[in-house]
Amino acid sequence: MQQANSHDRHLDNIPLAVGVIILTVLALSLGDALIKMSSGSFVIWQIFVIRSMIAIPVLLLILIMAAPDTLRMPDDLVWIILRSLMLVAMWVCYYVSLPKLTLSAAAAAYYTLPIFITLFSALFIGSKISQKGWLAVFAGFSGVVLILRPKAGDFNAYAVLPLASAMLYAAAMILTRTRCRNQHPVILSLALNAAFVIVGVAAASLIPLLPDTARQGFLLAPWAAMGWSEWISMMLLAGVILTGSIGAAIAYQNGPPAMIGAFDFAYVGFAVIWGIVFFAEVPDTSSVLGIGLIVSAGILSLRQ
C-alpha cells in the first residue's frame, strides 16, 4: 500500500489540481446560488434532467474531438456507476437543503467534507491521521455546531442534509482516486450526467402517482412551464455542472484527496459572497466564528 501511494504521488500534478479545484468551486458556488434562487420555480428533478440533457451533447462533442478512442464501454463500469449514483445522492441532499438554510450555513456544513475525506482516506486507502488531523476533525464539527446551533425542540432537520452530502462527496472522491483514476474526466462527467437524467426521469415519473397534497415543494412539485429566462437559467446550470463534474474529476485524479479537499474550502468563501450579494444573508458573529473554525480544520487537514 505504501509503495502504491508513493507511485500515486509521483503521478500527481499539484498546481493543476489546485487551480482546477478553485475554479470548480467558484463555478459550483455560483450555480448553487442560482439553484437557491430558482427553487420556487423548478422542481429538483426538472433541473437534473434538462441541465444534463444540455450538457451531454457537449460532453460527447468534446470526446469526439479530443479523445475519440474513449467512446467505448469504459473499464471499471461498476465503480463509475457507483461513483455517479453517490454524487447524484449528494446533490439531492444538498439542493433540498438550500431553500431551508442560508447559503453560507449550508456551505459551511457541507464543507466538513475535507474532514470526512481525511477520515475516509485513513479507512479506505491507509492514510494515517496525525494529532493535527484529529484536531481538524474536532474543530470542523465545532464550527458546524456554532453555525447551525441545534437546539432541543426546534432543530432544523434540513441542517443534516449538507452533512450527508459531505459524506457522500468524500466517499465519491476517494473512489475517484482509488478506482477511477485512469478514466478520462469527460467520461466520468458523462456518466454522472447520464445518472442525473435516469434518476431525474424515474423520480419525475413517480410524482404523478402521489396524492395532490403531497405534490409540492422543491422535491415533489410537478414540472414547471419554461420560457426564455428559464431556458437561459438551465443553460447556465449546464455550464456549471460541466465545469464542476469535469473539474472535480481532474483535481482528485491529480492530487491527494486530503490536500485537494482542503482547497475545496474556497467554496465557503464564495458562498458567503453570493449569499450577501444575492440574498442579503450577512452571517452573524457566531456563524463567522464557525466558518473560521471549519476553514482552520481544512488547513489542518492539509498540513497533517
TAQUIFEN-V980436 format. One record per pair of residues at least 6 apart in sequence whose C-alpha atoms are under 6 Angstrom apart, sorted by the first residue. I is the first residue (numbers start at 0). J is the second residue. Records with the same first field share a line. If there is no record, write none. Layout:
I: J, J
//
This chain:
11: 253, 254
12: 253
13: 254
16: 250, 253, 254
19: 246
20: 250
23: 243, 246
24: 266
26: 239
27: 239
28: 270
30: 236, 239
35: 97, 98
38: 217
41: 223
42: 217, 218, 220
43: 217, 218
44: 199
47: 195, 199
48: 196, 199
50: 233, 237
51: 192
54: 237
82: 171
83: 191
85: 167
89: 164, 167
92: 160, 164
93: 161, 164
96: 157
102: 274
103: 270, 271
105: 161
106: 267
107: 267
108: 143, 161, 162
109: 161, 162, 165
112: 165, 169
113: 260, 261
114: 136
115: 169
116: 169, 257
117: 257
120: 126
121: 127
131: 299, 303
132: 300, 303
135: 296, 299
138: 292, 296
139: 293, 296
142: 289, 292, 293
145: 285, 289
146: 286, 289
176: 252
180: 252
184: 245, 248, 249
185: 245
188: 244, 245
214: 220
258: 301
261: 297, 301
274: 280
275: 281
//
